[in-house]
Amino acid sequence: MRVLVACEFSGVVREAFRERGHEAWSCDLLPALDKSPYHFKCDIFELLSMTEWDLMIAHPPCTKLAVCGNRWHHTDTEGIAEAVSFVKALYDAPIKRIAVENPVGRLSTLWRKPDQYVQPWMFGHKETKKTGLWLKNLPKLQPTNIVEGPYEQRIWKMGPSKDRGLLRSITYQGIADAMAEQWN
Protein backbone atom coordinates (compact mmCIF):
# COMPACT_ATOMS: atom_id res chain seq x y z
CA MET A 1 0.00 0.00 0.00
CA ARG A 2 1.24 3.52 -0.82
CA VAL A 3 0.92 5.72 2.24
CA LEU A 4 1.49 9.47 2.45
CA VAL A 5 1.93 11.07 5.86
CA ALA A 6 1.31 14.76 5.30
CA CYS A 7 2.77 17.48 7.50
CA GLU A 8 5.02 15.09 9.40
CA PHE A 9 8.68 15.90 9.96
CA SER A 10 9.32 13.35 12.72
CA GLY A 11 8.80 10.18 10.68
CA VAL A 12 7.02 8.36 13.53
CA VAL A 13 3.88 7.50 11.53
CA ARG A 14 5.81 6.93 8.30
CA GLU A 15 8.13 4.44 9.95
CA ALA A 16 5.26 2.60 11.67
CA PHE A 17 3.85 1.85 8.21
CA ARG A 18 7.24 1.07 6.66
CA GLU A 19 7.99 -1.43 9.45
CA ARG A 20 4.84 -3.27 8.39
CA GLY A 21 5.93 -3.49 4.74
CA HIS A 22 4.10 -0.51 3.26
CA GLU A 23 5.58 2.01 0.86
CA ALA A 24 5.22 4.99 3.17
CA TRP A 25 6.49 8.52 2.69
CA SER A 26 6.29 11.65 4.80
CA CYS A 27 6.06 15.21 3.54
CA ASP A 28 6.63 18.50 5.32
CA LEU A 29 8.11 21.92 4.71
CA LEU A 30 10.74 20.93 7.29
CA PRO A 31 13.46 18.33 6.70
CA ALA A 32 12.99 14.88 8.22
CA LEU A 33 14.05 14.76 11.85
CA ASP A 34 15.37 11.23 11.30
CA LYS A 35 17.10 12.25 8.02
CA SER A 36 15.13 9.54 6.21
CA PRO A 37 15.35 9.23 2.42
CA TYR A 38 11.58 8.49 2.53
CA HIS A 39 10.69 12.12 3.18
CA PHE A 40 9.71 14.87 0.77
CA LYS A 41 10.58 18.42 1.82
CA CYS A 42 7.97 20.31 -0.17
CA ASP A 43 4.44 21.67 -0.22
CA ILE A 44 2.02 18.77 0.22
CA PHE A 45 -0.15 19.90 -2.70
CA GLU A 46 2.80 19.72 -5.10
CA LEU A 47 3.28 16.10 -4.08
CA LEU A 48 -0.42 15.22 -4.36
CA SER A 49 -0.43 16.22 -8.00
CA MET A 50 2.63 14.05 -8.83
CA THR A 51 1.46 10.54 -7.95
CA GLU A 52 -1.37 8.40 -6.56
CA TRP A 53 -1.72 7.28 -2.97
CA ASP A 54 -3.87 4.62 -1.25
CA LEU A 55 -3.96 6.33 2.13
CA MET A 56 -3.06 9.75 3.51
CA ILE A 57 -2.70 10.57 7.18
CA ALA A 58 -2.51 14.33 7.58
CA HIS A 59 -1.20 16.22 10.59
CA PRO A 60 -1.96 19.85 9.63
CA PRO A 61 -0.40 22.55 11.80
CA CYS A 62 -2.60 23.23 14.83
CA THR A 63 -1.14 26.60 15.85
CA LYS A 64 -4.22 28.57 14.78
CA LEU A 65 -6.67 25.72 15.39
CA ALA A 66 -5.96 24.19 18.81
CA VAL A 67 -7.72 25.33 21.97
CA CYS A 68 -4.33 25.83 23.65
CA GLY A 69 -3.53 28.65 21.18
CA ASN A 70 -6.78 30.58 21.62
CA ARG A 71 -5.36 33.31 23.82
CA TRP A 72 -2.65 34.16 21.27
CA HIS A 73 -4.50 33.68 17.99
CA HIS A 74 -8.18 34.38 18.71
CA THR A 75 -8.13 37.68 16.81
CA ASP A 76 -6.34 36.31 13.73
CA THR A 77 -9.52 35.53 11.79
CA GLU A 78 -7.69 35.47 8.45
CA GLY A 79 -5.05 33.04 9.71
CA ILE A 80 -7.70 30.83 11.29
CA ALA A 81 -9.74 30.80 8.05
CA GLU A 82 -6.60 29.85 6.07
CA ALA A 83 -5.83 27.02 8.51
CA VAL A 84 -9.36 25.62 8.22
CA SER A 85 -9.21 25.88 4.40
CA PHE A 86 -5.91 23.99 4.44
CA VAL A 87 -7.47 21.17 6.49
CA LYS A 88 -10.49 20.96 4.18
CA ALA A 89 -8.23 20.84 1.12
CA LEU A 90 -6.27 17.95 2.64
CA TYR A 91 -9.48 16.09 3.44
CA ASP A 92 -10.76 16.66 -0.09
CA ALA A 93 -7.54 15.42 -1.74
CA PRO A 94 -8.06 12.77 -4.45
CA ILE A 95 -7.19 9.86 -2.18
CA LYS A 96 -9.75 7.21 -1.26
CA ARG A 97 -8.81 6.85 2.42
CA ILE A 98 -7.81 9.86 4.51
CA ALA A 99 -7.34 10.62 8.20
CA VAL A 100 -6.83 14.17 9.44
CA GLU A 101 -5.44 14.47 12.95
CA ASN A 102 -5.60 17.57 15.16
CA PRO A 103 -5.95 18.35 18.87
CA VAL A 104 -9.18 19.66 20.34
CA GLY A 105 -9.88 23.04 18.79
CA ARG A 106 -11.71 25.14 16.27
CA LEU A 107 -12.21 22.49 13.58
CA SER A 108 -15.19 21.09 15.52
CA THR A 109 -17.08 24.35 15.15
CA LEU A 110 -15.63 25.85 11.96
CA TRP A 111 -15.74 22.62 9.91
CA ARG A 112 -17.26 19.56 11.55
CA LYS A 113 -16.90 17.39 14.62
CA PRO A 114 -14.24 14.66 14.44
CA ASP A 115 -15.27 11.06 13.89
CA GLN A 116 -13.47 10.14 17.09
CA TYR A 117 -11.15 11.37 19.80
CA VAL A 118 -8.18 9.32 20.93
CA GLN A 119 -5.89 9.62 23.93
CA PRO A 120 -2.30 8.34 24.29
CA TRP A 121 -3.38 6.28 27.34
CA MET A 122 -5.55 4.18 24.97
CA PHE A 123 -2.36 3.08 23.15
CA GLY A 124 0.17 2.32 25.87
CA HIS A 125 1.27 5.79 27.05
CA LYS A 126 0.53 7.04 30.56
CA GLU A 127 -0.33 10.48 29.24
CA THR A 128 -3.21 12.61 28.04
CA LYS A 129 -3.47 14.60 24.82
CA LYS A 130 -7.03 14.48 23.47
CA THR A 131 -6.75 14.36 19.69
CA GLY A 132 -9.49 14.34 17.06
CA LEU A 133 -9.51 12.15 13.97
CA TRP A 134 -11.54 13.12 10.91
CA LEU A 135 -11.85 9.94 8.87
CA LYS A 136 -12.73 9.28 5.23
CA ASN A 137 -13.32 5.60 4.37
CA LEU A 138 -11.39 4.47 7.45
CA PRO A 139 -12.59 2.72 10.62
CA LYS A 140 -12.22 4.32 14.02
CA LEU A 141 -9.01 3.36 15.79
CA GLN A 142 -9.51 0.68 18.41
CA PRO A 143 -7.52 0.99 21.65
CA THR A 144 -4.56 -1.39 21.72
CA ASN A 145 -3.16 -1.02 25.23
CA ILE A 146 -5.27 0.90 27.75
CA VAL A 147 -3.14 2.25 30.59
CA GLU A 148 -4.74 3.07 33.93
CA GLY A 149 -4.30 6.57 35.39
CA PRO A 150 -3.28 8.83 36.92
CA TYR A 151 -1.99 10.31 33.70
CA GLU A 152 0.80 12.76 32.96
CA GLN A 153 0.13 15.92 30.95
CA ARG A 154 3.68 16.11 29.59
CA ILE A 155 2.75 17.86 26.34
CA TRP A 156 0.59 20.49 28.03
CA LYS A 157 3.24 21.14 30.73
CA MET A 158 6.14 21.36 28.28
CA GLY A 159 8.20 24.43 29.10
CA PRO A 160 9.02 27.23 26.69
CA SER A 161 11.68 26.53 24.07
CA LYS A 162 12.36 27.25 20.42
CA ASP A 163 11.41 23.63 19.58
CA ARG A 164 8.31 23.44 21.81
CA GLY A 165 5.76 23.52 18.98
CA LEU A 166 7.63 20.89 16.99
CA LEU A 167 8.06 18.59 19.98
CA ARG A 168 4.36 18.91 20.86
CA SER A 169 3.41 17.84 17.34
CA ILE A 170 5.18 14.46 17.33
CA THR A 171 2.72 11.55 17.23
CA TYR A 172 2.86 9.05 20.09
CA GLN A 173 4.39 5.76 18.97
CA GLY A 174 1.44 3.71 20.24
CA ILE A 175 -1.02 5.74 18.15
CA ALA A 176 1.22 5.51 15.07
CA ASP A 177 1.47 1.74 15.52
CA ALA A 178 -2.31 1.42 15.84
CA MET A 179 -2.78 3.40 12.62
CA ALA A 180 -0.34 1.16 10.77
CA GLU A 181 -1.89 -2.04 12.16
CA GLN A 182 -5.54 -1.09 11.71
CA TRP A 183 -5.53 1.05 8.56
CA ASN A 184 -3.76 -1.35 6.19
Rosetta blueprint (number, residue, H / E / L):
1 M L
2 R E
3 V E
4 L E
5 V E
6 A E
7 C L
8 E L
9 F L
10 S L
11 G L
12 V H
13 V H
14 R H
15 E H
16 A H
17 F H
18 R H
19 E L
20 R L
21 G L
22 H L
23 E E
24 A E
25 W E
26 S E
27 C E
28 D E
29 L L
30 L L
31 P L
32 A L
33 L L
34 D L
35 K L
36 S L
37 P L
38 Y L
39 H E
40 F E
41 K E
42 C L
43 D L
44 I H
45 F H
46 E H
47 L H
48 L H
49 S L
50 M L
51 T L
52 E L
53 W L
54 D L
55 L E
56 M E
57 I E
58 A E
59 H L
60 P L
61 P L
62 C L
63 T L
64 K L
65 L L
66 A E
67 V H
68 C H
69 G H
70 N H
71 R H
72 W H
73 H H
74 H L
75 T L
76 D L
77 T H
78 E H
79 G H
80 I H
81 A H
82 E H
83 A H
84 V H
85 S H
86 F H
87 V H
88 K H
89 A H
90 L H
91 Y H
92 D L
93 A L
94 P L
95 I L
96 K L
97 R E
98 I E
99 A E
100 V E
101 E E
102 N E
103 P E
104 V L
105 G E
106 R L
107 L H
108 S H
109 T H
110 L H
111 W L
112 R L
113 K L
114 P L
115 D L
116 Q E
117 Y E
118 V E
119 Q L
120 P H
121 W H
122 M H
123 F E
124 G L
125 H L
126 K L
127 E E
128 T L
129 K L
130 K L
131 T E
132 G E
133 L E
134 W E
135 L E
136 K E
137 N L
138 L L
139 P L
140 K L
141 L L
142 Q L
143 P L
144 T L
145 N E
146 I L
147 V L
148 E L
149 G L
150 P L
151 Y L
152 E E
153 Q L
154 R H
155 I H
156 W H
157 K H
158 M L
159 G L
160 P L
161 S L
162 K L
163 D L
164 R H
165 G H
166 L H
167 L H
168 R H
169 S H
170 I L
171 T L
172 Y L
173 Q H
174 G H
175 I H
176 A H
177 D H
178 A H
179 M H
180 A H
181 E H
182 Q H
183 W L
184 N L
